[in-house]
Every structure is written in structure tokens, then in C-alpha cells.
Amino acid sequence: MTERIGVGMIGAGFNAQFHIRSWVSVRDADINGIFDRNTEKAQEAASLARVLNVGKPKIFNSVTEMVADPNIDAIWICSPNFTRIEVMEEIVNAVELGKGKLKGVACEKPLGRNVAEAKKMVELVKRAGLLDGYLENQLFEPTVQRGKEIIWKRGAFSAGRPYLARAAEEHGGPHSPWFWEGTLQGGGVMNDMMCHSVEVARFLLTDPAKPRTSLTPVKVTAHAENLKWQRPHYADILKNYSSGKLDYFNRPAEDYARAVVEYVDDAGEKLIVETSTSWCYVGAGLRLSMELLGPEYSMQINTLDTDLKVFFSRDVSGKAGEDLVEKQNAEIGLMPVVGNEENTYGYDVENRHMVRSFIEGKRPLENFEDGLNVTELLMTGYMSAEQEKTIAFPPPNLETFVPKVAKGEWNPRRK
Ligand SMILES: NC(=O)c1ccc[n+]([C@@H]2O[C@H](COP(=O)([O-])OP(=O)(O)OC[C@H]3O[C@@H](n4cnc5c(N)ncnc54)[C@H](O)[C@@H]3O)[C@@H](O)[C@H]2O)c1
């Protein structure tokens, strides 16, 4: 008989609900538990799971209570970035007290707000003897997986390995106020979204037959800017939206960032990753784009090049929504529709991989070590942007470095 596992979610917001919706395509696991500090959110997510028939989750009052429950075998950490360490410490304490029968923990991006936090996550998971998965959904996008397979099998096999990968993630800005606050989130758009882009580009460039250590990062050159949200009109919008808490006149976070990461492979070949991210892109909605280029070939992905499009004339009116695409910006005109966002963005394939790995007692292919590597690259990116120069990797003091934006001290208009 195939073993089934019970999964508990910590945090029941936007991201957890994406995971729950993806679960209709995940076998061998049920969503058996939810813990959120906000009980209404927990109830909303639990009822979504019941409606979709992906579990009948119990709502727990604490992380410890959830770990101790015999119906919980694995935990998905989907609470905000500033709760990572406290949540992981509580899981590990409960395991060390002999509670429950946990096999593994999967954690959303970013693994930590800085290298010290990400290292702490790795240490804690090892100490508890748990399997660990790093939830970087973009690696599991069917187009990324299929594109990588084809390019390496045909193009690289015949003409030589790819040398350049580009990845970008752009939308009009995050959905919860805490994302905008550098001290809570760990940075601005570079920390929030470039974590995806650096990792998916690195993944595309890595020979499928070799480990990630076959590529060595050698230099990072990054730029961070605030292009839109520090303008008075937009800073006021953020202030009102956060009941006065966000102060983008004095304490902004970057809403635009780009980085070039230079790698060498195990044969000494130079490889380049180019990433670009923004919270100031106003198009139909979230746009993820990736490219992989080699000597005689290329591939490209753009999630807004959808096969389904709808058109609404100016006489069609209705409420603003996100029913066509994540971070949707308009309701009329010619609009792209992503048919199955959980699949397009990689959530269902990611969750199948994590579940199967935990059932088989294997470490997931994307795990906390990868999350730590991503954080190391991003922090080097912040160093580069702050010092306005290329930084050799790994730089000294990487472990203790905290970006100015994460200390509430970054303000490009005050330079
Ligand atoms: N993979 C992706 O593309 C992706 C997309 C969105 C968010 N995320 C990540 O997922 C995490 C959650 O983001 P979100 O968009 O769901 O945020 P959100 O603000 O929509 O939801 C967060 C939820 O966590 C709850 N919460 C706060 N503190 C908690 C605690 N200590 N314990 C339990 N619950 C707590 C809040 O009440 C809220 O319901 C973040 O780390 C974010 O970076 C990843």
C-alpha cells in the first residue's frame, strides 16, 4: 500500500492558499492541519481545503500542538519572513521534546532575511534530524523543467553547454503591508523576488547530470533603486494602505533591482546569470520571464504569453479582482488569462516532489542548503548595490551582513 502523509501549514495567507489549491494535483498527502495567528485566516484556508477535497484540516492553536498531532507528518512553513526563526525553533523544540512523528519541513522563500538567519535554519533542521525542502516553485514550472530538458538534450549535447540565463519577475507590488517594510521582510524587491530569479537561472545553467556545486559563483554586480513608490503620490498610497505604518518618504525599500551573477563551471567556462525584478511593472499582472541561451540555440518563457485571452469592452464593468492572473491590474480590454496558475508557477509539481521525497525518506532536490546559497547571493547583491561596485564572491563578512534597507536605513533620495 502507498503510504500517505498528513501535512500541516503554518501561515494561511496568500501563499498557503496557493499551495492548498495546487493540492488537487498532489497525490499521497492530505492537508491535515493549519496554524495561523489569525483564526479567521486559518478558517478560510481550512474551508478552501475542504471545498477542494484535499483534506479536512484541524485548526491548531500553536506550532507545538500541530507538531505533536499524530496526523501531521510534515510541515509547510508559509508564514511571513520575520517569523522564520521563531517558527523553526518551536518546531525543533517540540521534536526534541519527543512530540509527534514529523518526517520533514518545507519552507517558503526566502529561507532567511540574511545569511545568519538562513544558516540558523539549516542548523536547526539538521539538529532535529528532519528532511528539509526549500519551496522555490519556479524551478518546478513545467515550462522550466521541459525547456531545460530539451535544451540540454538537444542543444547542449550537440553544440555545447548554455552560457547565459536570464530571469525576471515583475508585478505592481505585494499584497500585504509587511512585504513593503524592509525591517520585516529583509529587503525590498531584491530579497522578495530576485530569490526566485537567481535560483531559476542557476538551475537552467546547471548540467542536469551534475550537482549545483558544478557551478561556482565568482562575482556579483547589482543595482537597487526606488523608481515609483517613493514618488509623493505613491508614497501616500502606501501610507493609507498600511494605516500610516509605511513611510516611503523616509524608509523606502527598493522597488527595482537587477543583478549579474558570474559563474564558472567545472571545466572553467564562464557563465552569466542576468536577473531583473520590479514592483513597479504595470502590465496585465505578474510576469515571469526566463531565457536560456547557448552557442546554437535559445529558449524563452513568458507567463503572460498565455494561450487563453479574453476581451471586455469599455461597457463591461465589475469589481477589481485577481481572477484572470495573479497581481492583475485591469478588467477591460484584451486580457491574458493563466489557465492554471498553480501549475504554471510550479506549485503542484513542487509539492508532489516534496511529498514523494518525505514519503521515501529522501532529501528533496531543492533543500535548505539551496535556500542558504540563494540568500548568500542576494546579500552579496545588496553589498554590491550599496557599494556601487562588483563584489567577488564570497565576500568577507557575508555572515554578519544586513542590508541597509533591512535596518530601515536605506533612502536613495537622501544620498
Ligand atoms: N513562492 C512564492 O512565489 C511566494 C509567493 C508569495 C509568498 N511567498 C512567501 O510565503 C510566505 C507568506 O507570504 P504570504 O504571501 O502568504 O503572506 P500573507 O501576508 O498573505 O499571509 C501570511 C499569513 O501568516 C500569518 N502569520 C503571521 N505570523 C504568523 C506566525 N507567527 N505563525 C503563523 N502564522 C502567522 C498571517 O496571519 C497571515 O495569514 C512569505 O515568506 C513569502 O515570502 C512565496
PDBQT file of the ligand as one rigid body, heavy atoms in Angstrom, charges set to zero:
ROOT
HETATM    1  N1  LIG A 501       6.735  31.098  -3.730  1.00  0.00    +0.000 N 
HETATM    2  C1  LIG A 501       6.148  32.237  -3.982  1.00  0.00    +0.000 C 
HETATM    3  O1  LIG A 501       6.037  32.669  -5.129  1.00  0.00    +0.000 OA
HETATM    4  C2  LIG A 501       5.586  33.031  -2.858  1.00  0.00    +0.000 A 
HETATM    5  C3  LIG A 501       4.503  33.893  -3.088  1.00  0.00    +0.000 A 
HETATM    6  C4  LIG A 501       4.004  34.608  -2.032  1.00  0.00    +0.000 A 
HETATM    7  C5  LIG A 501       4.584  34.489  -0.771  1.00  0.00    +0.000 A 
HETATM    8  N2  LIG A 501       5.633  33.647  -0.574  1.00  0.00    +0.000 N 
HETATM    9  C6  LIG A 501       6.243  33.513   0.754  1.00  0.00    +0.000 C 
HETATM   10  O2  LIG A 501       5.296  32.902   1.628  1.00  0.00    +0.000 OA
HETATM   11  C7  LIG A 501       5.340  33.487   2.918  1.00  0.00    +0.000 C 
HETATM   12  C8  LIG A 501       3.951  34.018   3.267  1.00  0.00    +0.000 C 
HETATM   13  O3  LIG A 501       3.572  35.026   2.350  1.00  0.00    +0.000 OA
HETATM   14  P1  LIG A 501       2.026  35.363   2.042  1.00  0.00    +0.000 P 
HETATM   15  O4  LIG A 501       2.007  35.991   0.720  1.00  0.00    +0.000 OA
HETATM   16  O5  LIG A 501       1.180  34.178   2.290  1.00  0.00    +0.000 OA
HETATM   17  O6  LIG A 501       1.755  36.450   3.170  1.00  0.00    +0.000 OA
HETATM   18  P2  LIG A 501       0.346  36.887   3.752  1.00  0.00    +0.000 P 
HETATM   19  O7  LIG A 501       0.562  38.154   4.464  1.00  0.00    +0.000 OA
HETATM   20  O8  LIG A 501      -0.703  36.802   2.690  1.00  0.00    +0.000 OA
HETATM   21  O9  LIG A 501      -0.015  35.716   4.796  1.00  0.00    +0.000 OA
HETATM   22  C9  LIG A 501       0.775  35.450   5.920  1.00  0.00    +0.000 C 
HETATM   23  C10 LIG A 501      -0.098  34.742   6.963  1.00  0.00    +0.000 C 
HETATM   24  O10 LIG A 501       0.743  34.330   8.045  1.00  0.00    +0.000 OA
HETATM   25  C11 LIG A 501       0.059  34.598   9.277  1.00  0.00    +0.000 C 
HETATM   26  N3  LIG A 501       1.046  34.717  10.359  1.00  0.00    +0.000 N 
HETATM   27  C12 LIG A 501       1.747  35.817  10.759  1.00  0.00    +0.000 A 
HETATM   28  N4  LIG A 501       2.591  35.490  11.765  1.00  0.00    +0.000 NA
HETATM   29  C13 LIG A 501       2.428  34.161  11.987  1.00  0.00    +0.000 A 
HETATM   30  C14 LIG A 501       3.035  33.247  12.882  1.00  0.00    +0.000 A 
HETATM   31  N5  LIG A 501       3.990  33.620  13.739  1.00  0.00    +0.000 N 
HETATM   32  N6  LIG A 501       2.621  31.965  12.844  1.00  0.00    +0.000 NA
HETATM   33  C15 LIG A 501       1.660  31.565  11.987  1.00  0.00    +0.000 A 
HETATM   34  N7  LIG A 501       1.056  32.385  11.108  1.00  0.00    +0.000 NA
HETATM   35  C16 LIG A 501       1.446  33.675  11.112  1.00  0.00    +0.000 A 
HETATM   36  C17 LIG A 501      -0.731  35.859   8.997  1.00  0.00    +0.000 C 
HETATM   37  O11 LIG A 501      -1.825  35.976   9.912  1.00  0.00    +0.000 OA
HETATM   38  C18 LIG A 501      -1.176  35.640   7.555  1.00  0.00    +0.000 C 
HETATM   39  O12 LIG A 501      -2.435  34.973   7.471  1.00  0.00    +0.000 OA
HETATM   40  C19 LIG A 501       6.421  34.552   2.849  1.00  0.00    +0.000 C 
HETATM   41  O13 LIG A 501       7.605  34.063   3.383  1.00  0.00    +0.000 OA
HETATM   42  C20 LIG A 501       6.576  34.857   1.374  1.00  0.00    +0.000 C 
HETATM   43  O14 LIG A 501       7.874  35.292   1.034  1.00  0.00    +0.000 OA
HETATM   44  C21 LIG A 501       6.133  32.910  -1.591  1.00  0.00    +0.000 A 
ENDROOT
TORSDOF 0
